[in-house]
């Protein structure tokens, strides 16, 4: 379960980063 939580957090961070990059352009 702990792994899943970490994995999800990582994915969320990746998505947030993607949105930030998209917003920049």
C-alpha positions as CSV (number, residue, x, y, z in Angstrom):
1,X,0.0,0.0,0.0
2,X,2.8,2.4,0.9
3,X,4.3,1.8,-2.6
4,X,1.0,2.6,-4.3
5,X,0.7,5.8,-2.3
6,X,4.2,6.9,-3.3
7,X,3.7,5.9,-6.9
8,X,0.5,7.9,-7.0
9,X,2.2,11.0,-5.5
10,X,4.9,10.7,-8.1
11,X,2.3,10.6,-10.9
12,X,0.5,13.6,-9.5
13,X,3.7,15.5,-9.3
14,X,4.5,14.7,-12.9
15,X,1.1,15.8,-14.0
16,X,1.4,19.1,-12.0
17,X,4.8,19.7,-13.6
18,X,3.3,19.0,-17.1
19,X,0.5,21.5,-16.4
20,X,3.1,24.1,-15.2
21,X,5.1,23.7,-18.4
22,X,1.9,23.9,-20.6
23,X,0.8,27.0,-18.7
24,X,4.2,28.6,-19.4
25,X,3.7,28.4,-23.2
